[in-house]
């Protein structure tokens, strides 16, 4: 009303100003004076009405203050009835009466205020009734009403702070159902809506861990009515194991006040998984009143998480297979690497069966080709090369499943024609047979090993009782793992085949059997390297010569593979031919050097051929031995009663350099002396210097009381533990003591076949 009077006063002021400034435009001066007088009167009345309105407004504020104090008195009386301490600063109900008449005024707006204040008592009376109705709607009894003890902050406004010192500090609280009527009812209505309309389950336990209330969503999940669940404990509605877990969580939350989130447990409904989040409810004084929880069905999320975990495990399994399988070129080792990857992450037991032909370097039989119709019992024999199991006593590991042949690790077998194993070998496709009689096995998967359109064998994977059976995804993962292993196994098969062929070629170029030498006992050893498929160019030879003489040769062609083996074969043939010409060792090496240079010149790729060679000729009659060396390691000599020593033979350039002379060295070998010729593979290694190897060789030769063959084995045993990096050739010769009869000479004419070195009339020697 005051605002209305102010607006009216301003309008009159504007009208007065307008009339004052427009007086000159009026028709007569008397009319202007009359209007000015009227305006002045109206302004005076407006001032009076404004003053009266301000007085009435002050009275209304006083009435409002009285109403608020009466409301505080009611609160005080309610606290007294509940046994709470009273605040002496508040008035008692006898001091104030809600029905005191409010003086009437002539202003309509003040009358409206008076009527509103008069109905305050009726509103406060209705507050208690509405609160009781809200409790009944929530299904709470007055005796054990947990909500009656729960506290919520009082509204922080000016009206609430009137005559309430505690509200000034923010410590005032109002009991649920009391206080501001409209605010409490709104909260109760919202709480009821959340409790009843939420799609997830809601549970409320008291401090004795008994259900006080559940909503319809939780009750429908239990297939019961909400009233049927009231007063029950977790052990009354859940299995014992899950009830124990839930009870422990409820006690923890009730004792510590720390909430628990996403606690998963199996519901009473089969094949369903629930997750509950729990938090503690506190009373007005902070005391624990119970535990509330929100329950949701997470079965679909759990299934999705398990599938995601399975995909991650499968990817990790494939990654491990890529890094682990195929580290060597050995068939058996590669098969074991596959089983190391799949057992136990993927299955509980597994076997690998390969065609026997693969292990011997032969071609897989025709029955092992994709598209063949049958596998007979007597063709396609397989060998079980690898077995891995975490299940003791599983019969399938030993192959004793009914209807299948028995095969232990390392044994051979042929699967019956109508067996699932034979079908997998015949079609090249995976087979999941029906569970067999073995009580330990849950599911079996048979995957053929296929590489380059050729079946190499099969892999059998089995899971024990308690594991999940193989599904389509497991079959795909197993096929990918086995396919990778099949490529590695096929590479190992090709390596074995090529390596054996290269060894056959190299050994065919070495002297067969035990060579016969006049006046000498011969022992020789050859060990190929094992670090790759290519053979080396090491060779040795024992050549009988006329006149009770014997040529001892050892050499090494630089390089590896068939090229080195071919050059070695050519040099060996040329050297045997030159040896029969009765040339000195230096002359033989000079002619052999010319041959190597000529071979390099005839090569279309202008290849460089280099080789080392040590050539010695021993005369059994004179006991003299003449040496010539072309870049090779010097020989070692063990004389009776003396330590082994390296002979001082000039190394000279290797064969293939060209244009360099070779020098002869001659010495006498005593009876019973041992002469050793060897290649660098015996004494040289990446792990030690060659001088250490030569020292170890001299020490090994000094062993006493051994025959020549035993001495060879002793030397290899002492020096070979680090090796396998290079080929090893060892040629040892022992001169016969004077008491022994020399070996008969070779069956050939004692005449020199070629006198290319003849005495000239002047006493000089010419060599053709």
C-alpha positions in Angstrom: 0.0 0.0 0.0 2.9 2.3 0.7 4.3 1.7 -2.7 0.9 2.6 -4.2 0.7 5.9 -2.3 4.2 6.8 -3.4 3.3 6.2 -7.0 0.2 8.3 -6.6 2.2 11.1 -5.0 4.7 11.1 -7.9 1.9 11.3 -10.5 0.4 14.3 -8.7 3.9 15.9 -8.6 4.3 15.4 -12.3 0.9 16.8 -13.0 1.7 19.9 -10.9 4.9 20.5 -12.8 3.2 20.1 -16.1 0.5 22.6 -15.2 3.0 25.1 -13.8 5.1 25.0 -17.0 2.0 25.2 -19.3 0.1 28.0 -17.5 0.8 30.4 -20.3 -1.1 28.2 -22.7 -4.3 28.1 -20.6 -7.2 30.1 -21.9 -7.5 32.2 -18.7 -5.4 32.8 -15.6 -8.2 31.9 -13.2 -8.4 28.4 -14.5 -4.7 27.9 -14.0 -4.9 29.1 -10.4 -7.8 26.8 -9.6 -6.0 23.8 -11.0 -2.8 24.6 -9.0 -4.9 24.9 -5.8 -6.5 21.5 -6.5 -3.1 19.9 -7.2 -1.7 21.3 -3.9 -4.6 19.8 -2.0 -4.1 16.4 -3.6 -0.4 16.4 -2.8 -1.1 17.2 0.9 -3.6 14.3 1.1 -1.1 12.0 -0.5 1.5 13.0 2.1 -0.9 12.2 4.9 -1.9 8.9 3.4 1.8 7.9 3.0 2.5 8.7 6.7 -0.5 6.6 7.8 0.6 3.7 5.6 4.0 3.7 7.1 2.4 3.5 10.6 0.2 0.6 9.5 3.2 -1.3 8.0 5.0 -1.0 11.3 2.0 -2.5 13.1 1.9 -5.3 10.6 5.5 -6.2 11.2 4.8 -6.2 14.9 1.9 -8.6 14.4 4.2 -10.8 12.3 6.8 -10.9 15.0 4.1 -11.9 17.5 3.0 -14.8 15.2 6.6 -16.0 14.9 7.1 -16.0 18.6 3.9 -18.0 19.0 5.3 -20.6 16.6 8.5 -20.7 18.6 6.4 -21.3 21.7 4.7 -24.2 20.1 8.1 -25.7 19.2 9.2 -25.1 22.8 6.2 -27.0 24.1 6.8 -29.9 21.7 10.4 -30.2 22.8 9.2 -30.2 26.4 6.7 -33.0 25.7 9.6 -35.0 24.1 11.7 -34.6 27.1 14.3 -32.3 25.5 15.7 -29.3 27.6 13.7 -26.1 27.3 15.1 -22.7 26.4 14.1 -20.3 29.2 14.5 -17.3 26.8 11.4 -18.5 24.8 7.9 -17.5 26.0 5.5 -20.1 27.3 2.2 -20.8 25.6 0.3 -19.1 28.4 2.0 -15.8 27.5 0.7 -15.8 24.0 -2.7 -16.7 22.5 -3.3 -17.4 18.9 -6.9 -16.2 19.1 -6.1 -12.6 20.2 -8.2 -10.3 18.0 -6.3 -8.1 15.5 -7.7 -4.6 15.2 -9.4 -3.9 12.0 -8.3 -1.1 9.7 -9.8 0.8 6.9 -7.1 -0.3 4.4 -8.0 -3.5 2.4 -4.3 -4.6 2.2 -3.9 -4.4 6.0 -7.1 -6.4 6.4 -5.6 -9.1 4.1 -2.5 -9.2 6.3 -4.6 -9.6 9.4 -6.6 -12.4 8.0 -3.4 -14.2 6.9 -2.0 -13.9 10.4 -5.3 -15.1 11.9 -5.1 -18.4 9.9 -1.5 -19.1 11.1 -2.8 -21.1 14.0 -4.9 -23.3 11.7 -1.9 -23.9 9.5 0.3 -25.0 12.4 -2.5 -27.2 13.6 -2.6 -28.9 10.2 1.2 -29.4 10.3 0.9 -32.0 13.0 -1.9 -33.8 11.2 0.0 -33.8 7.8 3.1 -35.1 9.5 1.2 -38.0 10.9 -0.3 -38.7 7.6 3.1 -38.7 5.9 4.4 -41.2 8.5 1.5 -43.5 7.8 2.1 -43.2 4.0 5.7 -44.2 4.6 4.6 -47.3 6.6 6.3 -46.2 9.8 4.9 -46.9 13.3 5.3 -44.1 15.8 7.1 -46.5 18.3 10.0 -47.5 16.0 10.0 -44.7 13.5 13.6 -44.3 12.4 12.8 -41.1 10.4 11.5 -39.4 13.6 15.1 -39.4 14.9 16.8 -38.4 11.7 17.9 -34.7 11.5 18.0 -32.4 8.6 19.4 -28.8 8.6 16.8 -26.1 9.4 16.2 -23.5 6.6 18.7 -20.7 7.0 16.5 -17.6 6.6 15.7 -14.5 8.5 12.4 -15.7 9.8 14.0 -18.8 11.3 16.7 -16.8 13.1 14.2 -14.6 15.0 14.6 -15.3 18.7 16.7 -18.4 17.9 20.4 -17.9 18.9 21.4 -21.4 17.8 20.3 -20.7 14.3 22.7 -17.8 14.0 25.6 -20.3 14.3 24.1 -22.8 11.8 23.7 -25.4 14.5 19.9 -25.5 14.6 18.2 -28.6 13.3 14.6 -29.5 12.7 13.1 -32.9 13.1 11.8 -34.6 9.9 8.0 -33.8 9.9 8.3 -30.5 11.9 9.6 -27.0 11.2 8.6 -25.3 8.0 5.4 -27.1 7.0 5.6 -26.6 3.2 9.3 -27.5 3.1 9.0 -30.7 5.2 6.0 -31.9 3.2 7.9 -31.3 -0.1 10.8 -33.3 1.2 8.6 -36.1 2.3 6.9 -36.2 -1.0 10.2 -36.2 -2.9 11.6 -38.9 -0.7 8.5 -41.0 -1.3 8.8 -40.5 -5.0 12.5 -41.5 -5.1 11.8 -44.5 -2.8 8.8 -45.8 -4.7 9.6 -44.9 -8.3 13.4 -45.6 -8.6 14.0 -48.6 -11.0 16.8 -49.9 -8.7 16.2 -51.7 -5.5 16.3 -49.8 -2.2 16.7 -51.5 1.2 16.7 -50.1 4.7 18.2 -52.0 7.6 18.0 -51.1 11.3 20.8 -51.3 13.8 20.0 -55.0 14.3 20.5 -55.6 10.6 16.8 -56.4 10.0 15.0 -55.0 7.0 12.8 -52.0 7.9 11.6 -51.3 4.5 12.2 -52.2 0.8 10.8 -50.7 -2.3 8.8 -52.5 -5.0 11.8 -52.8 -7.3 13.8 -54.9 -4.8 10.7 -56.9 -3.8 9.9 -57.7 -7.4 13.5 -59.0 -7.9 12.9 -61.3 -5.0 9.5 -62.3 -6.3 7.9 -61.3 -3.0 5.8 -58.5 -1.6 7.5 -55.6 0.2 5.7 -56.5 3.4 6.9 -60.1 3.3 10.5 -58.9 3.5 10.1 -56.6 6.5 11.9 -57.8 9.6 14.0 -60.4 7.8 17.8 -60.7 8.0 20.2 -61.4 5.0 20.4 -65.0 6.0 16.6 -65.3 5.5 16.7 -64.2 1.9 20.1 -65.0 0.4 22.3 -68.2 0.3 24.6 -68.6 3.3 27.8 -67.7 1.5 26.4 -64.5 0.0 24.5 -63.7 3.2 27.7 -63.9 5.2 29.4 -61.4 2.8 26.5 -59.0 3.0 26.2 -59.2 6.7 29.9 -58.5 7.2 29.6 -55.5 4.9 26.6 -54.2 6.8 28.4 -54.5 10.1 31.4 -52.7 8.8 29.3 -49.8 7.5 27.3 -49.6 10.7 30.5 -49.6 12.9 32.8 -47.4 10.8 30.4 -45.2 8.9 32.5 -45.7 5.7 30.2 -46.6 2.7 30.7 -49.7 0.6 30.3 -49.4 -3.1 29.5 -52.0 -5.8 29.5 -55.1 -3.5 28.6 -57.9 -5.8 26.8 -61.1 -4.8 24.6 -63.7 -6.3 20.9 -63.2 -5.9 18.4 -65.7 -4.8 17.2 -65.8 -8.4 19.4 -68.3 -10.4 22.1 -66.9 -12.7 21.6 -63.3 -11.6 24.3 -61.1 -10.1 23.5 -58.0 -8.0 25.6 -55.1 -6.8 24.7 -53.1 -3.6 26.1 -49.8 -2.3 25.7 -49.3 1.5 25.8 -46.2 3.6 25.0 -45.5 7.3 22.1 -43.5 8.6 22.7 -41.3 11.6 20.3 -39.8 14.2 20.0 -36.2 15.4 22.8 -36.8 17.9 25.0 -38.6 15.4 24.3 -42.1 16.7 24.0 -44.9 14.1 20.4 -45.7 13.3 20.8 -48.2 10.5 22.1 -48.9 7.0 20.5 -48.0 3.7 21.5 -49.6 0.4 20.8 -49.3 -3.3 20.7 -52.6 -5.2 21.0 -53.0 -9.0 21.1 -56.0 -11.3 24.5 -56.1 -12.9 24.3 -59.5 -14.7 24.5 -58.1 -18.2 27.4 -55.8 -17.2 29.1 -58.7 -15.6 28.8 -60.8 -18.7 30.1 -57.9 -20.8 33.1 -57.5 -18.4 33.8 -61.2 -18.6 33.8 -61.1 -22.4 36.1 -58.1 -22.4 38.4 -59.8 -20.0 38.4 -62.9 -22.2 39.3 -60.8 -25.3 42.1 -59.2 -23.4 43.4 -62.6 -22.2 43.2 -63.9 -25.8 45.1 -61.0 -27.2 47.8 -61.4 -24.5 47.9 -65.1 -25.3 48.5 -64.4 -29.0 51.1 -61.8 -28.1 52.9 -64.3 -25.9 52.7 -66.9 -28.6 54.3 -64.6 -31.1 57.2 -63.9 -28.8 57.7 -67.4 -27.4 57.0 -69.9 -30.2 59.7 -70.4 -32.8 62.7 -69.3 -30.9 64.7 -72.3 -32.3 64.7 -74.4 -35.4 64.1 -77.7 -33.6 60.8 -79.6 -34.1 60.5 -81.0 -30.6 61.4 -77.7 -28.9 58.9 -75.7 -31.0 56.2 -78.1 -30.1 57.0 -77.8 -26.4 57.0 -74.0 -26.7 53.4 -74.1 -28.0 52.3 -76.2 -25.0 54.1 -73.8 -22.6 51.9 -71.0 -24.0 48.5 -72.7 -23.9 48.9 -74.7 -20.6 47.5 -73.6 -18.2 46.3 -70.1 -19.5 44.1 -71.7 -22.2 43.6 -75.3 -21.3 44.5 -77.8 -18.6 46.3 -80.4 -20.7 47.6 -80.6 -24.3 49.5 -82.9 -26.6 51.3 -82.5 -30.0 51.4 -85.3 -32.5 53.6 -85.0 -35.6 54.1 -87.3 -38.6 57.1 -89.6 -38.0 58.4 -88.7 -41.5 58.9 -85.1 -40.3 61.2 -86.1 -37.5 63.5 -88.0 -39.9 63.6 -85.2 -42.5 61.5 -87.0 -45.0 58.4 -85.7 -46.9 55.1 -86.1 -45.2 53.1 -89.0 -46.7 50.4 -88.3 -49.2 47.7 -89.1 -46.6 48.8 -85.9 -44.9 47.7 -83.7 -47.7 44.6 -81.5 -47.6 41.7 -83.0 -49.6 42.7 -86.7 -49.2 39.8 -89.0 -48.5 41.0 -91.4 -45.8 43.8 -92.0 -43.3 44.5 -95.7 -42.9 45.9 -97.3 -39.8 49.2 -98.4 -41.4 49.9 -95.1 -43.1 50.4 -91.7 -41.6 52.1 -92.8 -38.4 52.4 -90.1 -35.8 54.7 -89.6 -32.9 53.7 -87.8 -29.7 56.5 -85.3 -29.4 55.2 -83.0 -26.6 52.9 -83.4 -23.6 51.9 -80.8 -21.0 49.3 -81.2 -18.2 48.3 -79.7 -14.9 45.9 -82.5 -14.2 47.3 -85.6 -12.8 46.2 -89.0 -14.1 44.3 -87.6 -17.2 44.1 -90.6 -19.4 44.0 -88.6 -22.6 47.5 -87.5 -22.0 48.6 -91.0 -22.4 46.2 -91.7 -25.2 44.2 -94.3 -23.4 40.7 -93.0 -24.2 38.4 -95.7 -25.2 38.7 -96.5 -28.9 42.1 -94.7 -29.4 45.6 -96.1 -29.4 47.8 -95.8 -26.4 50.8 -93.5 -26.8 53.1 -92.0 -24.2 55.3 -89.0 -24.8 57.8 -90.1 -27.5 55.6 -93.0 -28.6 54.1 -93.6 -32.0 50.4 -94.1 -32.9 47.9 -94.3 -35.8 44.4 -93.0 -35.1 41.5 -95.2 -36.2 39.9 -94.2 -39.5 36.5 -93.1 -37.9 38.0 -91.3 -34.9 37.7 -87.5 -34.6 41.5 -87.2 -34.7 41.6 -89.0 -38.1 38.8 -86.7 -39.3 40.8 -83.6 -38.3 43.9 -85.0 -40.1 41.8 -85.8 -43.2 39.9 -82.6 -43.5 42.3 -80.1 -42.0 39.5 -78.7 -39.8 39.2 -78.5 -36.1 36.9 -81.0 -34.3 35.2 -80.7 -30.9 34.3 -84.4 -30.1 31.7 -85.4 -27.6 33.0 -85.8 -24.0 34.7 -89.1 -23.5 34.6 -91.5 -20.6 37.5 -89.8 -18.8 35.9 -88.3 -15.6 38.6 -85.6 -15.3 37.9 -84.0 -18.7 35.1 -81.5 -19.4 35.8 -80.7 -23.1 38.4 -81.5 -25.8 39.4 -79.7 -28.9 41.4 -81.2 -31.8 43.2 -78.8 -34.1 45.3 -80.0 -37.1 48.7 -78.5 -37.7 48.5 -77.1 -41.3 51.3 -75.1 -42.9 51.7 -74.3 -46.6 48.7 -76.5 -47.5 50.3 -79.5 -45.8 49.1 -81.3 -42.7 52.0 -81.8 -40.3 50.1 -83.4 -37.4 47.6 -82.3 -34.8 47.3 -80.7 -31.4 44.8 -81.9 -28.8 43.6 -79.4 -26.1 41.5 -80.5 -23.2 39.9 -78.8 -20.2 39.3 -80.5 -16.9 36.1 -80.7 -14.9 35.3 -77.3 -13.4 36.4 -75.3 -16.5 34.1 -73.9 -19.1 33.8 -76.0 -22.3 35.3 -74.8 -25.6 33.1 -72.4 -27.5 33.4 -70.9 -30.9 35.6 -68.1 -29.7 38.0 -70.6 -28.1 38.1 -72.6 -31.3 39.1 -69.5 -33.3 41.9 -68.6 -30.8 43.2 -72.2 -30.7 43.3 -72.3 -34.5 45.3 -69.0 -34.6 47.7 -70.3 -32.0 48.2 -73.7 -33.7 48.5 -72.0 -37.2 51.4 -69.9 -35.9 53.0 -72.9 -34.3 52.5 -74.9 -37.5 54.5 -72.4 -39.5 57.4 -72.5 -37.0 57.3 -76.3 -37.0 57.3 -76.4 -40.8 60.3 -74.1 -40.8 62.1 -76.4 -38.4 61.2 -79.3 -40.7 62.7 -77.6 -43.7 65.8 -76.7 -41.6 66.3 -80.2 -40.5 65.9 -81.5 -44.1 68.3 -79.0 -45.6 70.8 -79.4 -42.8 70.9 -83.1 -43.1 71.3 -82.9 -46.8 74.2 -80.5 -46.4 75.8 -82.7 -43.9 75.5 -85.7 -46.2 77.2 -83.7 -48.9 80.0 -82.6 -46.7 80.7 -86.0 -45.2 80.7 -87.5 -48.7 83.7 -85.3 -49.5 85.6 -86.4 -46.4 87.7 -89.6 -46.4 85.6 -92.6 -45.5 86.4 -95.1 -42.7 89.7 -95.3 -41.1 92.5 -94.4 -43.5 95.6 -96.6 -43.7 99.0 -94.9 -43.3 102.5 -96.3 -43.4 104.2 -96.0 -40.0 101.4 -94.0 -38.5 98.3 -94.7 -36.4 95.5 -92.3 -37.5 92.5 -91.0 -35.6 90.2 -88.2 -36.9 87.0 -86.4 -35.8 84.6 -84.1 -37.5 81.9 -82.1 -35.7 79.6 -79.8 -37.7 78.3 -76.6 -36.2 74.7 -76.4 -34.9 73.8 -72.7 -35.2 72.4 -72.5 -38.7 71.5 -74.6 -41.7 74.7 -74.0 -43.7 77.7 -76.3 -43.4 81.3 -75.1 -43.3 84.3 -75.7 -45.5 86.5 -77.6 -43.0 88.2 -80.7 -44.4 91.0 -83.1 -43.8 92.6 -85.9 -45.8 95.1 -88.8 -45.4 96.9 -89.6 -48.7 99.1 -92.7 -49.0 102.3 -91.9 -51.1 104.9 -94.1 -52.7 108.0 -95.0 -50.6 106.2 -95.6 -47.2 105.2 -92.0 -47.1 101.9 -90.4 -46.1 100.5 -87.0 -46.7 98.5 -85.4 -43.9 96.2 -82.5 -45.0 93.9 -80.2 -43.1 92.2 -77.1 -44.4 89.3 -74.6 -44.1 87.5 -72.8 -46.9 86.3 -69.4 -45.8 82.6 -69.0 -46.0 79.7 -71.3 -45.4 77.0 -73.2 -47.3 77.0 -75.2 -50.5 79.5 -72.8 -52.1 82.1 -73.5 -49.4 81.4 -77.2 -49.5 81.8 -77.2 -53.3 85.1 -75.3 -53.2 86.3 -77.7 -50.5 85.5 -80.7 -52.7 87.4 -79.2 -55.6 90.5 -78.3 -53.6 90.5 -81.8 -52.1 90.5 -83.4 -55.5 93.2 -81.1 -56.9 95.4 -81.6 -53.8 95.2 -85.4 -54.0 96.2 -85.2 -57.7 99.2 -82.9 -56.9 100.3 -85.1 -54.0 100.8 -88.0 -56.3 103.3 -86.0 -58.4 106.0 -86.4 -55.7 106.2 -82.6 -55.2 107.5 -80.9 -52.1 104.8 -79.5 -49.7 105.6 -76.0 -50.7 105.3 -76.8 -54.4 102.0 -78.5 -53.8 100.6 -75.4 -52.0 102.0 -73.2 -54.8 100.1 -75.2 -57.4 97.0 -75.3 -55.3 97.2 -71.5 -54.8 97.2 -71.0 -58.6 94.2 -73.3 -58.8 92.2 -71.2 -56.3 93.1 -68.0 -58.1 92.0 -69.5 -61.4 88.7 -70.6 -59.9 88.0 -67.0 -58.7 88.8 -65.7 -62.2 86.4 -68.1 -63.8 83.5 -67.1 -61.5 80.8 -65.0 -63.3 80.3 -62.9 -60.1 84.1 -62.3 -59.7 83.9 -64.0 -56.3 87.0 -64.2 -54.1 88.0 -67.7 -52.9 90.2 -68.0 -49.9 91.2 -71.1 -48.0 93.8 -72.1 -45.4 95.7 -75.4 -45.7 98.4 -77.3 -43.8 100.2 -79.9 -45.8 102.6 -82.4 -44.2 104.5 -85.5 -45.6 105.8 -88.1 -43.2 108.4 -90.7 -44.3 108.1 -93.8 -42.2 111.6 -94.9 -43.1 113.6 -91.8 -42.1 111.1 -90.5 -39.5 111.3 -87.1 -41.2 108.2 -85.0 -41.6 108.1 -81.9 -43.9 105.5 -79.2 -43.4 104.2 -76.3 -45.5 101.5 -73.9 -44.3 99.1 -71.6 -46.1 97.6 -69.4 -43.4 96.5 -72.2 -41.2 97.0 -72.8 -37.5 100.4 -74.6 -36.7 100.3 -78.2 -35.7 100.8 -79.4 -32.2 103.4 -82.1 -31.2 103.4 -84.3 -28.2 106.8 -86.1 -27.8 107.2 -88.9 -25.3 108.3 -87.5 -21.9 107.8 -83.9 -23.0 104.9 -81.5 -22.8 102.9 -80.7 -25.8 104.1 -77.8 -27.9 103.1 -75.8 -31.0 105.4 -76.3 -34.0 107.1 -73.3 -35.4 105.8 -73.5 -39.0 105.6 -70.2 -40.9 101.9 -69.3 -41.5 102.4 -67.8 -45.0 99.4 -66.2 -46.9 96.3 -68.2 -47.4 95.4 -69.9 -50.7 93.8 -67.5 -53.2 96.0 -64.5 -52.5 98.4 -65.4 -55.3 102.1 -64.5 -56.0 103.4 -65.4 -52.5 106.0 -68.1 -51.9 105.5 -70.9 -49.4 108.3 -72.3 -47.2 109.1 -75.9 -46.2 109.9 -76.9 -42.7 111.4 -80.4 -41.9 111.9 -82.1 -38.5 112.3 -85.6 -37.2 109.4 -87.2 -35.2 110.5 -89.6 -32.5 108.7 -93.0 -32.1 105.4 -92.7 -30.2 105.1 -89.0 -30.9 101.6 -87.6 -31.5 101.1 -85.0 -34.2 97.8 -83.0 -34.2 96.3 -81.0 -37.0 93.1 -79.1 -36.3 90.9 -76.2 -37.6 90.2 -73.0 -35.7 86.7 -74.2 -34.5 88.5 -76.4 -31.9 90.3 -73.6 -30.1 88.6 -70.4 -31.1 85.3 -69.1 -29.6 83.4 -65.9 -29.0 83.8 -66.5 -25.2 87.6 -66.6 -25.1 90.7 -65.7 -27.0 92.4 -68.2 -29.3 95.5 -68.3 -27.1 93.4 -69.7 -24.3 92.1 -72.4 -26.6 95.7 -73.3 -27.7 96.8 -73.5 -24.1 93.8 -75.8 -23.3 94.6 -78.0 -26.3 98.2 -78.5 -25.1 97.0 -79.3 -21.6 94.4 -81.8 -22.9 97.1 -83.6 -25.1 99.3 -84.0 -22.1 97.0 -86.7 -20.6 98.8 -90.0 -20.2 97.8 -93.6 -20.5 95.3 -93.1 -23.4 95.1 -94.6 -26.8 94.9 -92.3 -29.8 91.1 -92.7 -30.2 90.6 -92.0 -26.5 92.9 -89.1 -26.7 90.8 -87.6 -29.5 87.6 -87.9 -27.5 89.4 -86.5 -24.5 90.5 -83.4 -26.4 87.0 -82.8 -27.8 85.5 -83.2 -24.4 87.8 -80.7 -22.8 87.7 -78.0 -25.6 84.2 -78.4 -27.0 81.8 -77.3 -24.2 81.7 -73.8 -25.5 81.5 -74.7 -29.1 78.9 -75.5 -31.8 79.7 -72.1 -33.2 81.9 -73.4 -36.0 82.8 -76.7 -37.6 85.6 -78.7 -35.9 88.1 -80.9 -37.8 90.7 -82.8 -35.8 93.3 -85.1 -37.4 95.8 -86.9 -35.1 98.7 -89.2 -36.1 101.0 -91.2 -33.8 104.3 -92.5 -35.0 104.9 -96.2 -34.4 107.7 -97.0 -32.0 110.8 -98.8 -33.5 109.6 -102.1 -32.0 106.4 -102.1 -34.0 106.3 -103.4 -37.5 105.3 -100.6 -40.0 102.1 -101.0 -41.8 102.4 -102.5 -45.2 102.7 -100.0 -48.0 99.8 -99.4 -50.4 99.5 -101.8 -53.3 101.1 -99.8 -56.0 104.5 -99.6 -57.8 107.3 -98.3 -55.7 108.5 -96.4 -58.7 107.7 -92.7 -58.7 104.8 -92.2 -61.0 106.0 -88.8 -62.1 109.5 -87.5 -61.9 108.7 -83.9 -62.4 111.7 -83.0 -60.2 114.9 -84.4 -61.8 118.6 -83.9 -61.4 120.1 -81.8 -64.2 123.7 -82.4 -65.5 124.9 -79.3 -63.6 123.4 -80.7 -60.3 120.4 -78.3 -60.2 116.8 -79.4 -59.8 114.0 -78.3 -62.1 110.3 -78.6 -61.3 107.9 -79.0 -64.2 
